[in-house]
Amino acid sequence: MKLKFRIKSGALQFTVFIAVLIALLLAGIVLYAYTFIYMKEQSKGAIENIQIADIGIQSLLEQKEINTDTTTINFIEKDKQIIKTNLSTWGIFQKGISNSQFRKKKFIKTALIGTLLNANKSPTVFLQDSHNTLSVVGTTSIKGIAYLPFKQAKSGYIAGNNYYGSQLIYGKIEKSSAELPPLSKTFENEIKFYFQEYKPSNQHDYINLNSAKKITNSFNEKTKGFYSENPIILDNVAISGNIIIKSETAITVKNTSKLKDLILIAPLIEIEAETIGNFQAIATKKITVGENCNLEFPSALLLFQDSIDSSKPISNDISTNNDIFINTGTTIKGSVVYYQTKESSDFRSQITLEKNARIKGQVYCNGNFEIKGIVSGSVITKQFVANQSGSIFINHVFNATIENENIPELYGGIILEKQPKTVLKWLY
C-alpha cells in the first residue's frame, strides 16, 4: 500500500508541475502578446507624434502673422491627439514651435524659418528702378534672372577698363519696379523692440558671461540673455542656443569664441579676423567683419538705421562710411541686410563686400551696395556703387560676380512679405 501511495503522489506532483508549467507558458505568451501590442502602440504613437508635429510646422510655414500665444490647430485627429503651435520672431528670421501630444506622450519640434528662395526661379539680381541703367565693367559676371531698370544693362567704363564679358547678363532679364520687394509688415517694429525694449526680465533669465565659459539654452525653454550698458567682449567662451546678448555700446567677437544660433545686439559690432561661428549680429551704426572669417548658415548681419542725418557731410574716407564692411577672405552663409527707415540720397556704401570675400545666400539693401567679391544667391538692392579712382560710380558693378550656381537650388533668407517660407534649420 505504501508503494502504491508513493506512485500516486509522484504522479500527482508531476501533473501539478506540468499544469503550473503550462500556466506559466500561457501567461508568458499572453504577457508577451500584451507587451508586444503595447510597445507597438507606443511606437506607433511616437511615430504619429512626430508626423503630427510636422503638420504643426507646416501650418506655421503657411501662417502669415506672428502670434506669440500658443494656439491649438485643427486637424483630423484620433485618440486624444493634440497639436499646439507658436510662431515668434528670432532676429531677422522666425522661430516656430510645434508641440504634439498622443495620450501621455509629447514631442516638440522647433524650427528656424525664413523666406523660401529658388536659385533657378528667384531673382539673382533685383535692382530698384531709379531711372539709372545698370553698367557692368571689367571682369564682372552676372548669371541668373536679373530684374533691372528699363529691362536692360550696358557696358561701362572705369579707370581704363571696359567690360570684358561675352554678354552683359548670362540669363533672363526682367523689368524691375520702383520699390524693392517688401519685408514683412512687422519687421520694423520687431527690430525696434530689440533695441528699445529688450532686456532679460528677471535674474533667472540672465546668463553669467563673467564666470561661465560654456553656456547652452534650448529653444524649447524660455529665452535667456545678458545685458550691459558697457562694451561686451566675447573671448574664449562657447555660447549656443536660445540666448540674446545686448550692449548699449558695442560688442566685440574674438576668434577664440564659439557662438552658435544666438543673437548679438549693439550699436557697433566687430567680428575679429578668423572667427568661426553661426549667429545673428544686429546693429544700428556699424558692423565690421574681419579677414578670413567663416560664418555658417544661417548666419545674419543686419544694420538697422532708423533715421538719416542728411545734414552730415559725406567723408571721402570710405572706411568711416561703410555701415557693413566684410573684409577679404571672409565667407558668410546666410543673409546680409541693410535697412534704413528714411532713405537718403547720398552715395555712401552701406554694404561693402571686399575682394575675395563671398556671401552665399541673400543680400537685401535699401541703400547702396558696393560689391568687389562674390555673391552666390540673390542680391536685392536700391543701388550699386563703385568707389574707384577717387570717384563714385552709380549703378556700376566692377570686377565682381553675382551668380546662382554655387548655392543649393532651394535655400532661405530674411522674411519677405507674401513670399513662401521654409525651414532654415531644425533647432534644439
LUMDREN-693667 format. One line per 5 residues: number of its first residue (from 1); their letters; for each residue x, z, y of C-alpha. Coordinates in nm, 4 decimals. Example, Ala and Ser with C-alpha at 12.3 -4.5 7.8 and 13.67 -1.06 7.14 Angstrom:
<recs>
1 = as = 1.2300 0.7800 -0.4500 | 1.3670 0.7140 -0.1060
</recs>
This chain:
<recs>
1 = mklkf = 0.0000 0.0000 0.0000 | 0.2854 0.0768 0.2335 | 0.4358 -0.2655 0.1709 | 0.1079 -0.4412 0.2498 | 0.0645 -0.2404 0.5676
6 = riksg = 0.4086 -0.3341 0.6929 | 0.3497 -0.7014 0.6253 | 0.0211 -0.6968 0.8156 | 0.1740 -0.5036 1.1033 | 0.4592 -0.7528 1.1359
11 = alqft = 0.2194 -1.0425 1.1296 | 0.0095 -0.8802 1.3999 | 0.3138 -0.8228 1.6170 | 0.4236 -1.1806 1.5678 | 0.0754 -1.3015 1.6555
16 = vfiav = 0.0702 -1.0904 1.9718 | 0.4175 -1.2159 2.0638 | 0.3086 -1.5768 2.0218 | -0.0056 -1.5130 2.2224 | 0.1922 -1.3495 2.5047
21 = liall = 0.4442 -1.6330 2.4989 | 0.1685 -1.8916 2.5179 | 0.0038 -1.6987 2.8008 | 0.3319 -1.6827 2.9887 | 0.3897 -2.0533 2.9378
26 = lagiv = 0.0391 -2.1341 3.0569 | 0.0808 -1.9013 3.3548 | 0.4160 -2.0654 3.4320 | 0.2578 -2.4097 3.4131 | -0.0271 -2.3023 3.6395
31 = lyayt = 0.2163 -2.1361 3.8825 | 0.4416 -2.4434 3.8785 | 0.1438 -2.6714 3.9425 | 0.0207 -2.4481 4.2250 | 0.3699 -2.4245 4.3758
36 = fiymk = 0.4179 -2.8000 4.3447 | 0.0835 -2.8699 4.5120 | 0.1564 -2.6087 4.7820 | 0.5031 -2.7463 4.8534 | 0.3651 -3.0984 4.8534
41 = eqskg = 0.1005 -2.9977 5.1070 | 0.3594 -2.8159 5.3180 | 0.5919 -3.1164 5.3059 | 0.3051 -3.3475 5.3893 | 0.2028 -3.1169 5.6720
46 = aieni = 0.5587 -3.1123 5.8097 | 0.5757 -3.4926 5.7978 | 0.2362 -3.5196 5.9638 | 0.3546 -3.2707 6.2266 | 0.6429 -3.4988 6.3146
51 = qiadi = 0.4156 -3.8028 6.3152 | 0.1547 -3.6478 6.5421 | 0.4351 -3.5223 6.7709 | 0.5284 -3.8889 6.8080 | 0.1679 -3.9561 6.9129
56 = giqsl = 0.2171 -3.6962 7.1862 | 0.5386 -3.8592 7.3090 | 0.3705 -4.2000 7.3122 | 0.0873 -4.0585 7.5231 | 0.3454 -3.9274 7.7719
61 = leqke = 0.5037 -4.2725 7.7968 | 0.1630 -4.4041 7.8993 | 0.0853 -4.1149 8.1347 | 0.1061 -4.2219 8.4992 | 0.1100 -3.8891 8.6812
66 = intdt = 0.3286 -3.5804 8.6485 | 0.1342 -3.2841 8.5125 | 0.3401 -2.9689 8.4678 | 0.0494 -2.7932 8.2929 | 0.0401 -2.8101 7.9146
71 = ttinf = -0.2551 -3.0229 7.8035 | -0.4161 -3.0856 7.4660 | -0.4619 -3.4539 7.3878 | -0.7427 -3.6059 7.1848 | -0.6619 -3.7930 6.8638
76 = iekdk = -0.8053 -3.8429 6.5152 | -0.7300 -3.5008 6.3755 | -0.7934 -3.3205 6.0497 | -0.7496 -2.9730 5.9103 | -0.6657 -2.7937 6.2358
81 = qiikt = -0.4039 -3.0397 6.3692 | -0.3272 -2.9934 6.7410 | -0.1043 -3.1784 6.9915 | -0.0136 -3.0269 7.3268 | 0.1957 -3.2213 7.5787
86 = nlstw = 0.3778 -3.1552 7.9024 | 0.5352 -3.4052 8.1464 | 0.7647 -3.2859 8.4232 | 1.0483 -3.4098 8.6432 | 1.4094 -3.3854 8.5330
91 = gifqk = 1.6260 -3.5144 8.8163 | 1.5564 -3.8849 8.8652 | 1.4015 -3.9050 8.5188 | 1.1120 -3.7294 8.3451 | 1.1075 -3.4717 8.0667
96 = gisns = 0.8334 -3.4960 7.8066 | 0.7472 -3.2241 7.5533 | 0.5145 -3.2801 7.2584 | 0.4156 -2.9682 7.0620 | 0.2296 -3.0389 6.7356
101 = qfrkk = 0.0744 -2.7826 6.5022 | -0.0562 -2.8102 6.1457 | -0.2116 -2.4815 6.0344 | 0.0702 -2.2339 6.0993 | 0.3475 -2.4936 6.1068
106 = kfikt = 0.4743 -2.6044 6.4510 | 0.7044 -2.8856 6.5600 | 0.8405 -2.9559 6.9089 | 0.9785 -3.2909 7.0208 | 1.1417 -3.3228 7.3634
111 = aligt = 1.2448 -3.6494 7.5289 | 1.4168 -3.7682 7.8447 | 1.2022 -4.0518 7.9825 | 1.2817 -4.3410 8.2167 | 1.1638 -4.6918 8.3020
116 = llnan = 1.1994 -4.9497 8.0254 | 1.4342 -5.2354 8.1166 | 1.4763 -5.5527 7.9118 | 1.8116 -5.7252 7.9591 | 1.6581 -6.0662 7.8857
121 = ksptv = 1.3443 -6.0277 8.0991 | 1.4126 -5.7739 8.3752 | 1.5909 -5.8858 8.6948 | 1.9683 -5.8795 8.6658 | 1.9705 -5.9041 9.0466
126 = flqds = 1.6873 -5.8297 9.2877 | 1.7951 -5.8856 9.6481 | 1.5359 -5.7899 9.9093 | 1.4215 -6.0816 10.1238 | 1.5635 -6.0071 10.4688
131 = hntls = 1.5865 -6.3787 10.5569 | 1.9538 -6.3871 10.4611 | 2.0655 -6.6012 10.1660 | 2.2997 -6.4616 9.9018 | 2.6537 -6.6013 9.9214
136 = vvgtt = 2.8867 -6.5890 9.6201 | 3.2609 -6.6037 9.6827 | 3.5812 -6.6129 9.4791 | 3.5573 -6.5319 9.1087 | 3.2084 -6.3813 9.1345
141 = sikgi = 2.9865 -6.4263 8.8285 | 2.6113 -6.3521 8.8207 | 2.4421 -6.4002 8.4822 | 2.0736 -6.3429 8.4138 | 1.7485 -6.3580 8.6088
146 = aylpf = 1.8102 -6.3390 8.9850 | 1.5373 -6.2674 9.2418 | 1.6773 -6.3989 9.5721 | 1.5614 -6.4747 9.9295 | 1.4494 -6.8363 9.9614
151 = kqaks = 1.4914 -6.8589 9.5804 | 1.8486 -6.9782 9.6264 | 2.2167 -6.8862 9.6536 | 2.5026 -7.0586 9.8276 | 2.8805 -7.0769 9.8158
156 = gyiag = 3.0531 -6.8542 10.0703 | 3.3979 -6.8310 10.2251 | 3.6064 -6.5154 10.2808 | 3.9741 -6.4926 10.3773 | 4.0671 -6.8364 10.2442
161 = nnyyg = 3.8566 -6.8011 9.9280 | 3.5728 -7.0340 9.8323 | 3.3511 -6.9938 9.5281 | 3.5298 -7.0959 9.2071 | 3.2444 -7.0907 8.9562
166 = sqliy = 3.0806 -7.3955 8.7980 | 2.7313 -7.2880 8.9093 | 2.6062 -7.0342 9.1619 | 2.3807 -6.8326 8.9276 | 2.4147 -6.8504 8.5499
171 = gkiek = 2.0454 -6.8041 8.4819 | 1.6973 -6.8404 8.6231 | 1.6328 -6.7927 8.9972 | 1.3064 -6.6494 9.1294 | 1.1939 -6.5721 9.4835
176 = ssael = 1.2311 -6.2081 9.5902 | 0.9919 -6.0164 9.8139 | 1.0352 -5.8328 10.1440 | 1.0134 -5.4986 9.9637 | 1.2128 -5.3550 9.6767
181 = pplsk = 1.0288 -5.2637 9.3559 | 0.8888 -4.9198 9.4467 | 0.9990 -4.5965 9.2861 | 0.7369 -4.3560 9.1530 | 0.4914 -4.2272 9.4147
186 = tfene = 0.6099 -3.8701 9.3730 | 0.9838 -3.9488 9.3819 | 1.0488 -3.8302 9.7399 | 0.8609 -3.5027 9.7010 | 1.0267 -3.4283 9.3680
191 = ikfyf = 1.3791 -3.4758 9.5064 | 1.2966 -3.2827 9.8249 | 1.1818 -2.9933 9.6065 | 1.5302 -2.9671 9.4515 | 1.6941 -2.9416 9.7935
196 = qeykp = 1.4367 -2.7459 9.9901 | 1.2812 -2.5086 9.7390 | 1.4627 -2.4854 9.4081 | 1.6233 -2.1524 9.3181 | 1.6179 -1.9576 8.9911
201 = snqhd = 1.3019 -1.7476 9.0259 | 1.4375 -1.4219 8.8814 | 1.7507 -1.2634 8.7407 | 1.6607 -1.3595 8.3850 | 1.6680 -1.7282 8.4834
206 = yinln = 2.0270 -1.7110 8.6141 | 2.3324 -1.8180 8.4182 | 2.6631 -1.6433 8.4799 | 2.9258 -1.9017 8.5731 | 3.1829 -1.6358 8.6531
211 = sakki = 3.2129 -1.4773 8.3096 | 3.0787 -1.7235 8.0504 | 3.2908 -2.0249 7.9514 | 3.0249 -2.1794 7.7268 | 2.6578 -2.1898 7.8261
216 = tnsfn = 2.3711 -2.3687 7.6490 | 1.9984 -2.3609 7.7155 | 1.7422 -2.5503 7.5074 | 1.4980 -2.7864 7.6749 | 1.2259 -2.6105 7.4778
221 = ektkg = 1.2952 -2.2971 7.6807 | 1.2439 -2.2224 8.0499 | 1.4928 -2.3871 8.2878 | 1.7871 -2.1684 8.3853 | 2.0235 -2.2153 8.6762
226 = fysen = 2.2870 -2.0998 8.9184 | 2.2555 -2.0959 9.2976 | 2.5097 -2.0305 9.5711 | 2.5342 -2.0887 9.9427 | 2.9102 -2.1377 9.8967
231 = piild = 3.1043 -2.4204 9.7287 | 3.0987 -2.4203 9.3487 | 3.3944 -2.5330 9.1383 | 3.3205 -2.6128 8.7727 | 3.6548 -2.5657 8.5991
236 = nvais = 3.7271 -2.5048 8.2303 | 3.3613 -2.4467 8.1388 | 3.1263 -2.6046 7.8828 | 2.7659 -2.6177 8.0079 | 2.4835 -2.8063 7.8395
241 = gniii = 2.1088 -2.8316 7.8300 | 1.8175 -2.7281 8.0479 | 2.0254 -2.5998 8.3404 | 2.0376 -2.6699 8.7160 | 2.3402 -2.5770 8.9281
246 = kseta = 2.2861 -2.5847 9.3045 | 2.5113 -2.5236 9.6033 | 2.4115 -2.5359 9.9686 | 2.7628 -2.6630 10.0474 | 2.9481 -2.8572 9.7769
251 = itvkn = 3.0129 -2.8862 9.4028 | 3.3437 -2.9962 9.2536 | 3.3560 -3.1020 8.8887 | 3.7039 -3.0596 8.7388 | 3.8106 -3.2756 8.4476
256 = tsklk = 3.8593 -2.9607 8.2388 | 3.4826 -2.9039 8.2407 | 3.2455 -3.0319 7.9731 | 2.9000 -3.0948 8.1191 | 2.6066 -3.2318 7.9214
261 = dlili = 2.2477 -3.3087 8.0269 | 2.2346 -3.0651 8.3220 | 2.1632 -3.1343 8.6916 | 2.4034 -3.0716 8.9833 | 2.2602 -3.0413 9.3360
266 = aplie = 2.4626 -3.0148 9.6586 | 2.5163 -3.1998 9.9878 | 2.8661 -3.3000 9.8714 | 2.9599 -3.3619 9.5076 | 3.3095 -3.4528 9.3959
271 = ieaet = 3.3824 -3.5570 9.0382 | 3.7526 -3.5291 8.9662 | 3.9522 -3.8155 8.8129 | 3.9368 -3.8493 8.4315 | 3.6217 -3.6403 8.3995
276 = ignfq = 3.4171 -3.6996 8.0848 | 3.0559 -3.5886 8.0624 | 2.6863 -3.6665 8.0807 | 2.4906 -3.5208 8.3739 | 2.2963 -3.5960 8.6909
281 = aiatk = 2.4591 -3.5480 9.0327 | 2.2124 -3.5343 9.3251 | 2.3498 -3.5118 9.6801 | 2.2440 -3.5658 10.0413 | 2.5751 -3.6579 10.2064
286 = kitvg = 2.8368 -3.7893 9.9679 | 2.9223 -3.8374 9.6011 | 3.2796 -3.9244 9.5098 | 3.3770 -4.0220 9.1554 | 3.7496 -4.0268 9.0882
291 = encnl = 3.9537 -4.2747 8.8864 | 3.9143 -4.3262 8.5116 | 3.6034 -4.1124 8.4664 | 3.3637 -4.1740 8.1787 | 3.0064 -4.0608 8.2384
296 = efpsa = 2.7997 -4.1242 7.9268 | 2.4384 -4.2464 7.9090 | 2.2036 -4.1379 8.0576 | 2.4082 -4.0039 8.3489 | 2.2823 -4.0496 8.7044
301 = lllfq = 2.4183 -4.0389 9.0593 | 2.1639 -4.0062 9.3388 | 2.2375 -3.9959 9.7111 | 1.9147 -3.8987 9.8862 | 1.9289 -3.9449 10.2635
306 = dsids = 1.6177 -3.8007 10.4223 | 1.6999 -3.9023 10.7817 | 1.9267 -4.1537 10.9523 | 2.1103 -4.0764 11.2737 | 2.1040 -4.4183 11.4390
311 = skpis = 2.2950 -4.2858 11.7413 | 2.6025 -4.2047 11.5304 | 2.8763 -4.4663 11.5824 | 2.9936 -4.6647 11.2829 | 3.3515 -4.5877 11.1863
316 = ndist = 3.5972 -4.8539 11.0771 | 3.7351 -4.6089 10.8235 | 3.5469 -4.7196 10.5116 | 3.6345 -4.4041 10.3190 | 3.4296 -4.1888 10.5588
321 = nndif = 3.1221 -4.4105 10.5336 | 3.0827 -4.4572 10.1593 | 2.7982 -4.2325 10.0539 | 2.8536 -4.3013 9.6833 | 3.2095 -4.4024 9.6035
326 = intgt = 3.3051 -4.4968 9.2463 | 3.6780 -4.5355 9.2030 | 3.8750 -4.7796 8.9908 | 3.8809 -4.7472 8.6122 | 3.5592 -4.5422 8.6003
331 = tikgs = 3.2654 -4.6256 8.3740 | 2.9171 -4.4897 8.4427 | 2.6492 -4.5441 8.1802 | 2.3139 -4.4782 8.3395 | 2.1718 -4.5090 8.6917
336 = vvyyq = 2.3343 -4.5093 9.0359 | 2.0808 -4.4680 9.3168 | 2.0951 -4.4603 9.6956 | 1.7653 -4.3818 9.8638 | 1.7007 -4.3409 10.2358
341 = tkess = 1.3614 -4.2403 10.3699 | 1.4235 -4.4105 10.7051 | 1.6001 -4.7408 10.6674 | 1.8846 -4.8082 10.9098 | 2.0095 -5.1406 11.0421
346 = dfrsq = 2.3820 -5.0673 11.0186 | 2.6193 -5.2378 10.7756 | 2.7961 -4.9377 10.6227 | 2.8376 -4.9373 10.2451 | 2.6038 -4.6834 10.0901
351 = itlek = 2.7300 -4.7531 9.7365 | 3.0801 -4.8828 9.6718 | 3.1942 -4.9861 9.3247 | 3.5703 -5.0368 9.3286 | 3.7724 -5.2955 9.1352
356 = narik = 3.7931 -5.2376 8.7587 | 3.5055 -4.9893 8.7779 | 3.1887 -5.0526 8.5770 | 2.8254 -4.9430 8.5807 | 2.6402 -5.0039 8.2542
361 = gqvyc = 2.2755 -4.9594 8.3418 | 2.0990 -4.9732 8.6735 | 2.1828 -4.9753 9.0440 | 1.8998 -4.9069 9.2885 | 1.9952 -4.9154 9.6574
366 = ngnfe = 1.7625 -4.9446 9.9550 | 2.0743 -4.9689 10.1684 | 2.3989 -5.1674 10.1382 | 2.5811 -5.2170 9.8084 | 2.9464 -5.3225 9.8053
371 = ikgiv = 3.0474 -5.4359 9.4583 | 3.4062 -5.5129 9.3680 | 3.3778 -5.4251 9.0000 | 3.1231 -5.4961 8.7239 | 2.7577 -5.4083 8.6747
376 = sgsvi = 2.6205 -5.4718 8.3272 | 2.2446 -5.4387 8.3530 | 2.0394 -5.4519 8.6725 | 2.1062 -5.4403 9.0477 | 1.8162 -5.3830 9.2879
381 = tkqfv = 1.9387 -5.3703 9.6479 | 1.8356 -5.4240 10.0073 | 2.1675 -5.5929 10.0953 | 2.5100 -5.6706 9.9584 | 2.8077 -5.6207 10.1889
386 = anqsg = 3.1723 -5.7175 10.1560 | 3.4381 -5.5476 10.3683 | 3.7266 -5.7951 10.3872 | 3.9996 -5.8746 10.6417 | 3.8582 -5.6309 10.8940
391 = sifin = 3.5145 -5.7926 10.8887 | 3.1836 -5.7117 10.7204 | 3.0096 -5.9991 10.5426 | 2.6361 -5.9519 10.4875 | 2.4838 -6.0549 10.1532
396 = hvfna = 2.8198 -6.1724 10.0230 | 2.9425 -6.0858 9.6729 | 3.3198 -6.1284 9.6458 | 3.5195 -6.1244 9.3191 | 3.2550 -5.9194 9.1340
401 = tiene = 3.0461 -5.9511 8.8183 | 2.6783 -5.8756 8.7605 | 2.5619 -5.9646 8.4107 | 2.3077 -5.8840 8.1414 | 2.5135 -5.9492 7.8282
406 = nipel = 2.7252 -5.6378 7.7673 | 2.4319 -5.3984 7.7530 | 2.1646 -5.3203 7.4910 | 1.8643 -5.5508 7.5053 | 1.6402 -5.2519 7.5787
411 = yggii = 1.7630 -4.9658 7.7961 | 1.6211 -4.7301 8.0577 | 1.6634 -4.6297 8.4205 | 1.5052 -4.4495 8.7130 | 1.1245 -4.4256 8.7124
416 = lekqp = 0.9717 -4.7305 8.8847 | 0.6065 -4.7442 8.9859 | 0.3735 -4.9343 8.7483 | 0.6519 -5.0135 8.5027 | 0.6531 -4.9266 8.1296
421 = ktvlk = 0.8519 -4.6211 8.0244 | 1.0836 -4.5499 7.7339 | 1.2690 -4.2608 7.5716 | 1.6248 -4.2480 7.7083 | 1.7373 -3.9651 7.4858
426 = wly = 1.5977 -3.7024 7.2494 | 1.6642 -3.3540 7.3822 | 1.7189 -3.0281 7.2022
</recs>
